[in-house]
Amino acid sequence: MSDNSDYVPPKVWVWDKANGGPFASINRPIAGPTHEKVLPVGRHPLQLYSLGTPNGIKVTVMLEELLAAGHAGAEYDAWLINIGQGDQFGSGFVAVNPNSKIPALLDRSGDKPVRVFESGAILLHLAGKFGAFLPAEPVARAETLSWLMWQMGSAPYLGGGFGHFYAYAPVKLEYAIDRFAMEVKRQLDVLDRRLSESQYLGGADFTIADMAVWPWYGALVKGMSYDAAEFLDVASYKNVLRWTDEIAARPAVKRGRMVNRTSGDLASQLRERHDAADFETRTQDKLEPAPEGT
């Protein structure tokens, strides 16, 4: 790896396993499993295999909100996938998500198990299954789906772009940091303008759009992502901060944020969740931090 400003890309790129960075050992340019490992299966209809990163939090918040709304069929087992140790490359996990990224859901409520991967797809699957958190009214539904897709397209610039070059890259590159900081601030401005005219992203109601965006951008403006709040002047996005605090105060959101969490204050962590009582009787195992952009 070189930080030489005169770098010229080779004619054919070759994988350099020693390319630096704290997560180089688990990144690779090929798909498929690296080892055989059967996934555990609990007693509930929904089996979630995940980690408490922003993408994982989306789904656990959704499940806890469904349970809080009285949807008993949303009971779930949340199994920890330690991506720092390569659990996502086990044969069982790859069978559920061939992209080897968390979260992955196995819905065993019907005659045939249904696999769902990509966090946005899981939110849509659950919203359709339970008829919740996705408006039926056409205008509100379109707005909600638009913001959900906005998040899915925008977050890579925040996580894999800004987060990588600002917090994780072994060499600080001014051009890369400036480029992605500019884009993240533009995204925050997009959100702030929307939230100046609406309580939530989809309208008056809390929806899957908020569940998708909040773990990424809420964490950023509260200083929990990449330690970049001051650098990005997040205090200037008043409407995003208001929205962030409102969502953070929801009891189901508080529970969802704890599930599969392995960093931060021990009181905020629940390594695995198999029953509602686990929030009161949990035991914790500290693990390595999760890779950026997850």
C-alpha positions in Angstrom: 0.0 0.0 0.0 1.3 3.4 -0.9 0.4 7.0 0.1 2.4 8.3 -2.9 0.5 11.1 -4.6 2.0 9.9 -7.9 0.4 6.5 -7.6 -0.8 5.1 -10.9 -3.3 2.2 -10.8 -1.9 -1.0 -12.3 -3.4 -2.5 -15.5 -4.9 -5.4 -13.5 -5.6 -4.9 -9.8 -4.2 -7.6 -7.5 -5.4 -8.2 -3.9 -2.8 -7.1 -1.4 -3.7 -9.0 1.8 -1.5 -6.7 3.9 -3.1 -3.5 2.8 -3.4 -2.1 6.3 -6.2 -0.9 8.5 -7.8 -2.6 11.5 -10.1 -4.7 9.5 -7.9 -5.8 6.6 -7.9 -9.4 7.8 -11.6 -9.9 7.2 -11.9 -8.1 3.9 -11.5 -10.0 0.7 -12.5 -9.7 -3.0 -14.3 -13.1 -3.2 -17.6 -14.4 -2.0 -18.6 -17.7 -0.4 -17.9 -19.5 2.8 -14.5 -20.0 4.3 -15.5 -22.7 6.8 -18.3 -25.0 7.8 -20.5 -23.8 10.6 -24.2 -24.6 11.2 -26.3 -21.7 12.4 -28.1 -22.1 15.7 -31.9 -22.1 15.7 -34.1 -21.0 18.6 -37.7 -21.6 19.4 -39.2 -18.4 17.9 -40.6 -18.0 14.4 -38.0 -15.3 13.5 -34.3 -16.1 13.7 -32.0 -13.1 13.4 -28.3 -13.4 12.8 -26.7 -10.0 13.4 -24.5 -7.6 15.3 -25.3 -4.3 17.0 -24.0 -2.1 14.2 -26.2 0.5 12.5 -27.5 -2.0 10.0 -28.2 -4.5 12.7 -29.9 -2.0 15.0 -32.5 -1.2 12.3 -33.9 -4.7 12.5 -33.8 -5.2 16.3 -35.5 -1.8 16.7 -38.2 -3.0 14.2 -38.8 -6.2 16.1 -39.0 -4.6 19.5 -41.4 -2.0 18.1 -43.6 -4.7 16.6 -43.6 -6.5 20.0 -44.4 -3.3 21.8 -47.3 -2.7 19.4 -48.8 -6.1 20.3 -47.6 -8.3 17.4 -46.8 -11.5 19.3 -45.7 -13.2 16.1 -42.7 -11.0 16.0 -41.0 -12.9 18.9 -37.5 -13.6 17.8 -34.1 -15.1 18.6 -31.2 -12.8 17.9 -27.9 -14.7 17.5 -24.6 -12.8 17.6 -22.5 -12.9 14.4 -19.0 -11.8 15.4 -17.8 -10.3 12.1 -14.5 -9.5 13.6 -13.9 -13.2 13.9 -15.3 -14.1 10.4 -18.6 -15.6 11.5 -20.2 -14.1 8.5 -18.2 -16.5 6.3 -19.5 -19.6 7.9 -21.4 -21.9 5.6 -24.7 -21.6 7.5 -24.6 -17.8 7.4 -23.7 -17.6 3.8 -26.7 -19.9 3.0 -28.9 -17.2 4.6 -27.0 -14.3 3.1 -24.7 -15.0 0.2 -23.3 -11.5 0.5 -21.8 -12.3 4.0 -23.1 -9.1 5.6 -25.2 -8.7 8.7 -28.1 -8.7 9.4 -29.7 -11.8 8.0 -33.2 -13.1 8.9 -34.7 -16.6 8.6 -38.4 -16.5 8.8 -39.6 -19.9 9.9 -43.2 -19.0 10.5 -44.6 -20.7 7.4 -44.3 -24.1 5.9 -41.0 -23.3 4.2 -38.3 -21.1 5.8 -37.8 -17.8 4.0 -34.4 -16.1 4.0 -34.2 -12.3 3.9 -31.0 -10.4 3.7 -30.2 -6.7 3.3 -31.5 -4.6 6.2 -33.9 -2.6 4.1 -35.4 -5.8 2.7 -35.8 -7.2 6.2 -37.7 -4.0 7.3 -40.0 -4.3 4.3 -40.6 -8.0 4.9 -41.5 -7.4 8.5 -43.7 -4.3 7.7 -45.6 -6.3 5.1 -45.9 -9.4 7.3 -47.4 -7.5 10.2 -49.0 -4.6 8.5 -47.1 -2.1 10.6 -44.8 0.9 10.3 -45.4 1.3 6.6 -48.4 3.5 5.7 -51.1 2.2 3.5 -52.1 5.7 2.3 -50.3 6.2 -1.1 -48.6 9.6 -0.5 -47.3 8.7 3.0 -46.3 5.2 1.7 -44.3 6.7 -1.2 -42.6 9.2 1.1 -41.6 6.4 3.6 -40.3 4.1 0.9 -38.4 7.0 -0.7 -36.6 7.8 2.5 -35.9 4.1 3.1 -34.2 3.8 -0.2 -32.4 7.1 0.3 -30.8 5.6 3.4 -29.8 2.4 1.7 -28.1 4.5 -1.1 -26.6 7.2 1.2 -25.2 5.2 4.1 -22.2 3.8 2.2 -20.9 7.3 1.7 -21.2 7.8 5.5 -19.8 4.4 6.6 -17.5 3.0 3.9 -16.7 6.5 2.6 -16.3 9.1 5.3 -16.1 6.7 8.3 -13.4 4.6 6.6 -11.1 7.5 5.5 -11.7 9.6 8.6 -11.5 6.9 11.3 -10.0 3.7 10.0 -7.7 4.2 7.0 -4.1 3.6 7.9 -3.2 6.8 6.0 -5.1 10.0 6.3 -5.8 11.4 2.8 -7.0 15.0 2.7 -8.7 14.6 -0.6 -10.7 11.5 0.5 -11.7 13.0 3.8 -12.7 16.3 2.3 -14.7 14.6 -0.5 -16.8 12.4 1.8 -17.1 15.0 4.6 -18.7 17.3 2.0 -21.2 14.5 1.0 -22.1 13.6 4.5 -22.8 17.2 5.4 -24.9 17.5 2.3 -26.9 14.4 3.4 -27.3 15.9 6.9 -28.7 19.1 5.3 -31.1 17.0 3.2 -32.4 15.4 6.4 -32.5 18.6 8.3 -34.6 20.3 5.7 -37.0 17.4 5.6 -37.3 17.3 9.4 -38.0 21.0 9.5 -41.3 20.3 7.8 -42.2 16.9 9.2 -42.0 15.2 12.6 -40.8 12.0 11.0 -39.3 11.2 7.7 -42.4 9.6 6.2 -44.8 12.2 7.7 -46.6 12.4 11.1 -46.0 8.7 12.0 -42.9 6.8 13.0 -42.0 4.3 10.2 -39.4 2.0 8.8 -37.8 5.0 7.2 -36.9 6.4 10.6 -35.8 3.0 11.8 -33.4 2.8 8.9 -32.0 6.3 9.1 -31.7 6.8 12.8 -29.0 4.2 13.7 -26.7 5.8 11.2 -27.4 9.6 11.3 -28.7 9.8 14.8 -25.6 8.1 16.1 -23.5 10.5 14.0 -25.0 13.7 15.4 -24.9 12.4 19.0 -21.2 11.8 18.7 -21.4 8.0 18.7 -20.0 7.4 15.2 -16.3 8.0 14.3 -16.0 10.7 17.0 -16.7 13.2 14.2 -19.5 15.3 15.6 -17.4 18.4 16.1 -15.5 17.9 12.8 -18.8 17.9 10.9 -20.4 20.7 13.0 -23.5 18.5 13.7 -24.8 21.0 16.2 -26.0 23.1 13.3 -28.5 20.5 12.2 -31.2 21.3 14.8 -34.0 19.4 13.3 -32.0 16.2 13.0 -31.0 16.5 16.6 -34.7 17.0 17.7 -35.7 13.9 15.6 -32.8 11.9 17.0 -33.7 12.6 20.6 -37.4 11.8 20.1 -36.6 8.4 18.6 -34.0 7.6 21.2 -36.5 8.1 24.0 -38.8 5.4 22.7 -38.6 2.3 25.0 -38.6 -0.2 22.1 -35.8 1.7 20.4 -33.8 1.6 23.7 -34.2 -2.2 23.8 -33.5 -2.7 20.1 -30.2 -0.7 20.3 -29.0 -3.1 23.1 -29.5 -6.3 21.2 -26.3 -8.0 19.8 -24.4 -4.9 21.0 -20.8 -5.7 22.1 -19.3 -2.2 22.6 -19.8 0.8 24.8 -21.2 0.8 28.3 -21.9 -2.8 29.6 -25.3 -1.7 30.8 -26.2 -1.0 27.1 -25.3 -4.4 25.8 -27.3 -7.6 25.3 -25.1 -10.1 23.5 -28.0 -12.3 22.4 -31.7 -12.0 22.8 -34.0 -15.1 23.0 -36.7 -13.8 25.3 -38.0 -10.4 26.6 -36.7 -11.4 30.1 -33.1 -11.4 28.7 -33.1 -7.6 29.0 -33.2 -8.1 32.8 -31.0 -11.1 33.2 -28.4 -10.5 30.6 -24.7 -11.5 30.8 -22.1 -9.7 28.6 -19.1 -10.7 26.6 -16.9 -7.9 25.3 -15.8 -8.4 21.7 -13.7 -6.6 19.1 -15.2 -3.4 17.4 -17.2 -4.0 14.2 -15.8 -3.0 10.9 -16.8 0.3 9.4 -19.8 0.5 7.0 -21.9 -2.2 8.6 
